[in-house]
Amino acid sequence: MAEHNKFGKRGEDAAAEFLAGKGCKILARNVRYGHLEIDIIAEHKDMLIFVEVKSRSGTYFEQPFQAVNRTKQRKIIKAANIYIEKNDIELESRFDIISIVERNGKFEIEHIEDAFYPTV
C-alpha cells in the first residue's frame, strides 16, 4: 500500500474512533458503488450520517475539508442514495466532513456536521 494510502487509512481509523467516542454506531466503512465511495456510514440518535474524511499532513495549500468540492459532494450524495435504497432505510440523514491534520505526530480532528445538503 502506498504511503499516502496508509496515511489516509490512519486518518479514517482516527475519524471512526472519534465518532464512536461521540456515541455514534459505525455501520460501514469504505462503501463503494462503482467509482462512488462513502468513507464512513454511522448512526446516532435515529440519524444516518454519511461522513467524508479528509486527512492532510499540513495545511500549506488548503484545509482538508476544502477538498470536498461540489463534484465530490454530488458523488457522495449519489452513493448515499444507493445505500439508502439498497438497505431500505427510512432514517433522516445528514452529510458530515471530518477534517484531519497531522501535526507533530498527532491528529487534530475537526468535525463539521451538516457540511452540505443533498440539494447540491
C-alpha positions in Angstrom: 0.0 0.0 0.0 1.4 3.4 -0.9 2.4 5.7 1.9 -0.4 8.3 1.2 -2.9 5.5 1.3 -1.6 4.3 4.6 -1.9 7.9 5.9 -5.5 8.1 4.7 -6.4 4.8 6.3 -4.9 6.0 9.6 -7.0 9.2 9.3 -10.2 7.2 8.6 -9.4 5.0 11.6 -9.0 8.1 13.8 -12.3 9.5 12.4 -14.1 6.3 13.2 -12.8 6.2 16.7 -13.7 9.9 17.2 -17.3 9.2 16.0 -17.6 6.2 18.3 -16.4 8.3 21.2 -19.3 10.7 20.5 -21.7 7.8 20.7 -22.1 7.0 17.0 -22.6 3.4 15.9 -20.3 2.8 12.9 -22.4 0.9 10.3 -20.0 0.6 7.4 -16.7 1.9 6.1 -15.4 2.5 2.6 -18.7 1.6 0.9 -18.3 1.5 -2.9 -20.7 1.6 -5.8 -18.5 1.7 -8.9 -16.5 4.9 -8.7 -18.6 6.3 -5.9 -17.4 5.9 -2.3 -18.6 6.8 1.2 -15.8 6.7 3.8 -17.9 6.1 6.9 -21.6 5.5 7.5 -22.8 5.9 11.1 -26.0 6.1 13.1 -26.6 8.4 16.0 -29.9 9.2 17.7 -32.0 7.9 14.8 -29.9 9.9 12.3 -28.0 8.3 9.5 -24.7 10.1 9.0 -22.6 9.9 5.8 -19.1 11.0 6.6 -16.3 12.1 4.2 -12.9 12.0 5.8 -10.1 14.3 4.5 -6.6 13.9 6.0 -3.6 16.0 5.4 -0.1 16.2 6.8 -0.2 20.0 6.7 -2.4 22.9 5.6 0.0 24.6 3.2 -2.5 24.9 0.4 -5.9 24.4 2.0 -7.7 23.0 4.9 -8.6 19.3 4.3 -12.4 20.0 4.2 -11.9 22.4 1.4 -11.1 19.5 -0.9 -14.8 18.4 -0.7 -16.0 20.4 -3.7 -19.4 20.3 -5.4 -18.3 17.4 -7.6 -17.2 15.3 -4.7 -20.4 16.2 -2.8 -22.6 15.0 -5.7 -20.7 11.7 -5.8 -21.2 11.2 -2.0 -24.9 12.1 -2.3 -25.4 9.6 -5.2 -23.6 6.8 -3.2 -25.8 7.7 -0.1 -29.0 7.4 -2.2 -27.9 4.0 -3.4 -27.1 2.8 0.1 -30.4 4.0 1.5 -32.3 2.3 -1.3 -30.4 -1.0 -1.2 -30.8 -1.2 2.6 -34.4 0.2 2.7 -33.5 2.8 5.3 -36.1 5.3 6.4 -34.0 7.4 8.8 -33.3 11.1 8.4 -29.8 11.6 7.1 -27.1 14.2 7.0 -23.7 14.7 5.4 -20.6 15.4 7.6 -17.0 16.1 6.9 -14.2 15.1 9.3 -11.1 17.2 8.5 -7.8 15.8 9.9 -4.5 17.5 10.1 -1.4 15.7 11.4 0.9 18.0 13.5 3.9 16.7 15.4 2.7 13.1 15.0 -0.8 13.8 16.4 -4.1 14.2 14.6 -6.1 17.3 15.0 -9.7 16.5 14.2 -12.4 18.9 13.1 -16.0 17.5 12.7 -18.3 19.6 10.5 -21.8 18.4 10.9 -24.3 19.1 8.1 -21.4 20.2 5.9 -23.5 20.0 2.8 -27.0 19.1 1.7 -28.5 16.8 -1.0 -29.8 19.8 -2.9 -26.4 20.4 -4.4 
